[in-house]
Amino acid sequence: MNTRRLGKTGYIVSEIGLGCWQLGGDFGPVSDQAAADILKTARSLDVNFWDTADVYGGGQSEERIGAFKDKKSVLVATKLGRGPQFEGMARYTKERVKDSITGSIKRLDVEQLDLAQLHCIPIDVLRDGEIFTFLDDMQTAGLIRHWGASVQTVEEGMLALRAASCTTLQTIFNLFRQDAVETLLPAAQKHDVGIIVRLPLASGLLSGKMTKTTIFTAGDHRNYNRDGDAFFVGETFSGLPFDKGVAFADEIKHWLPAGMSLPHLALRWILDQPAVSTIIAGVTRPDQLRANTEASRMDPLEPALVAKLHDFYIEKVRPEVRGGI
């Protein structure tokens, strides 16, 4: 597994990480054994960056990671800001932040969080900036080593970068949401802030396996949030209407280099961005994680194909994206 530096944290992380939202059951049921098998496979593949959050499965994702004993040399990042302590994401205080962090420490069975990330909190809270001071205080108190922010739009990412102690940005970035290339990624490089990419396959659209008749279980956010009914629409299918997303993915399939799958193309395109530190893709089976790691060893995409994918995004995809970019 190839590795990269996670910005000014100094951490050396695998290019392909592991998103652990699914370990909380938010993509459908995942058994304890299946969760353990995924984590065990990650260790065997040297996937050493695992990302979770306190609200995934009401803490179940953190608890499953905490119960996994072979975490040596694994960097576990978690998130805060959307839990019940914050009463509808409207009451952020130093005490509530501390309560959230100590809960994660307990569930993850650690003495200190490697990386605590703000979890897509309201933009007005980012503008105010006081919460950055709260996290600085948690760092001084020894509860966290580093902090960063998970954001939904380029504007939110730029606001987080105002804080000198922000070390990482987690953002939606893929072939169906490319705008960060122009502004956010260069700004992060300037400030030596590590970029963690989530939704690299646009909730599975870029797996190449979905059709317009694909059905998702009732508990899967790709069912109940496809139009943003539960939370930010951009978190599901990168904000694209499902039918259009499937059609766009089918069109890209015609441009695949020989021997390359659509998900490998999507992951390689992200890795070709030098500002990116790691990609977190959620998987429900170990074989999916094995397949993802193969992209780390592939050659960069040809410039002509990159240009074609950019033009396709600007001309066809971007006008259909909902929820801000």
N, C-alpha and C positions, 0 to 999 in steps of 0.2 A: 504494500500500500504506500503510495506516495504521500508525503506530508507537507504541510505549510505552516507558517507562523501565524498565530491568531493575534495579529496586531500587537499593540504594546503590552498585552498580557504576557508575552513571551512564551506562551504555551505552544507546543508543537502538536498539531492536530492532523488527523487523517483527512485527506481530501474529500472522502466520502464518509459522512457521519451517519448517525442514526437518530431519526426523529421518533419520539416515543409517545406521541399523542394517542396512537392506536392501542397502546398498552393500557389505556384507561377505558377501552371499549367504545370509543366514540366513532369507530368505523365499523361497528358491529362487534359481537362477542369475541373475546380472545381469552382462552383458558390460561390458567397459571402455568401449565406445562408449555403451551405455545409461546407465552411471553418469555419463559426461561430459555426455550430453544433459540429464540431470536437473539437474546442477550448473549447466550453462549456462542452463537455463530458470529456475532459482532466481535467478540474477544478473539475467536480463532482467526478472523480475517484482519486483525489489527485495526479495526474500526474503533478508535479510541475517543471519539467525541459523541456524547449522548445528550440529547436535548429533551427536556420534559417541562412540566409546569405543575403548579400546585392544584390547578383546577381540572387537570385531565383525569376523568373518572372520579372526581371528588377526592383526589389524592392517591388513587389506586396506582397510577403510573409511577409516581415517586415511591410508593411502598414496594412495588415489585422490583424496582431498581435497588432499593435499600436492602431487600431480602436476598439479592443476588450477591454472592460472596466473592466472586472473582473479579473485583473492580480495580485491581492494581494497575496503575498507569492509565486508567480511564478518567477522562475529564467529564464530569457530569455538570451540565448547565441546567438551571431551572428558571422559572419565571414567576413573577408576582404582580398583583395589581388588579386582578379580576375576581378574587375570592370574596367570600361573604364578609370578611373584615372591612371591606371598603364600601359596603352598602350601596350597590348599584353604580360602582365606579365613580362615586361623588364625594367620598370622605377620606382623603389621604392625609394621614398624620404620621409623625415619627413613630408613635406607639403602635399604630396599626401595621406599618411597614415592618417593624421589629417582630410583631406577633406572627405575621405571614412568614418571615424568614426563619424564625425559630421552629415553626411548624414543618417547613420543608427540611430543615436540618434533622429533625426527629424522624420524619418519614424516610428520608434517604439514608439514615443511620450513619451520619458523618458528624464531625465536630465543627466544620466550617464549610460554607458553600464555595465551590471553585469559581462559579460565575452566576450571579443573580441578574436577571434581565427584567426590565419593566415589560409588562405583557400587554402591548397594544392599548395603552391607557389613553384617555381622552386627550385630544390635541390641546385643549385649553390648559390642562395640567402640565403638559410639556412646555407650553409657552410660558407659564408661570415660573417653572424651574425649581421651585422649592423642594420638590421630591428628589432632585439630584443631591441636594444637601443632606436629605435623610439617608440616602444610600452612602454618601461619603461618611456619615456618622457610623453607619453599620460596618463599613470597612475599617474605620478607626477602632471600633469596638471588637474587631476580630471575628465578626460573624460571617463576613464574606471576604474573599480575596480580591475579586474584581466585580465590576458591574457594567452592564450594557443595557441596550433597549431593543425590544422586538417591536417593529413598526409596520404600519399598513400602507403608507404612502411615502413618496420621496420627500414631501414637505415635513412629515413627522420625523424622518431620519435626519434631515438638516437641522431641525430644532434640537434633537438629542446631541448632535455634534457640537453644540455650543458649550456643553459641559466638558471641561478639560479631563475629568476623571472617567468619562465614558470610554470604555475600551473596546466594545463590540457593538455592531448593529446587525440584527437579524431582520431580513426583509424578504418580501415576495419578489422573486426574480426568476424568469424563465422565458422560453421562446414566445410565450403569449403575454409577457409583461417585461419589456426590454428597456424602459425609460431610464432606469437607474444607471445605465451605461454612460449617459450624457452628463449627469450631475452628481448623483449620490456616491457612486463608486470613486470618482476622482477626489471628491471631498474627503471620503473616508481614508483614502491613501495619504492625502495631505496631512491628516491628523493621526496617522498610524493606527487607525481603528479597524479591527478585523471584521470582515463581512461574512456572516453566516446566512446561507441561502436556504429559505424554506419554500415549499410548494414547487420544487424543481420540475415536477411532471404535471403541474396544474391539476392536482387532485386526481391524477390518473389519466387525464385526457391524452397526455403525451406518452402513455404506456403503449398506445396503438392498439389496445385490445377492446376499447369501448365502441359501441354502436349506439344509434339513436334510440334503440329499444332496451338498452342496458337498464336493469332494475337494481336499486340499492335497498338495503334493509331499512326498516323504520328508524333505527337508532343511528344510522349513518348520516353525517352532516351533508353528504352529497345528495341525500333525499330531502331532508327538512330545511336545508339552508341554501339550496341552489339559487334562490332568488333573494337571499339576504333576509329571510324572515326571522332568523334567530340571532345572527350576529353579522359582522361586516361581510358583504357579498363577495369581496375580493378574496376572502379566505377559501372560497369554494369555486373550483374551476377558474381561478384567477379572475373572477368577475364576469366571465363569458357565459352567455346563455348556453345551456348544455348542447343543444342541437348544433349550434354554430361552432362550438368548440370541437365537437366530433368531426364536423366537416373540414375544419381547418387542419386538424391532425391528419385526416385522410389525404389532404392535398400535399402536406409535407412529406408523406411516405414516398411520393414519386421522386423525391430528390435525394433519397438516402444513398450515401456512398456504398459501394459493394462491400458486403459483409457487416454492415452496421445496422443495428436496429433503431427504431425511433427513440426509445428511452436512452440508448447510448448516445445518439445524436444530441438529444436534449441536455444530457448531463455533460457531455464533452463541450458543448457550446458555453455552458456556464463556467467550466474549469478553464476555458481559454481566456477568461477575464482575470488579469493578474491581481486585481483587488480582492478577489474572492479567496477566503481562507478555507471554508469547508461547506459542504452541501449536506443538509439533513433531509432525508427522504424517509417517510414512514413506510414500514413493510409489515405485512401480516404473516409472511412465510419466510423462512431462512433462505430459500432459493432466490427470492427477490433481492435480498441484500447481497448475495453472492454476485448476482447479475449487475447490480449497481456498481460494485467495486471494480468491475472490468473497465469501466469508463476511465478510471484513473490511469490506466496503462495504455490508453489509446493515443494516437497522434493527434495534434491539433487539426481542426477543420480547415479546409482550403479557403482562402480569402474570398474567392468567387461565390462559394456557397454561403459564407457568412453574410456577404452583401445581399444575396438573394433573400435570405431569411430576414434580414433587417427591412428590406423593401416590402416584403410580404406582411410583416408586422405593421409597419406604418400605414400601408395602403388598405389592408383588409382587416387585420385583427384589432388594432388599437381603437378604431371607431366603435367597436362592439363591446369594449371593456366597460364594466359598470363599477361604480364605487370609488372613483378616484384612482390615480396612478402614482 
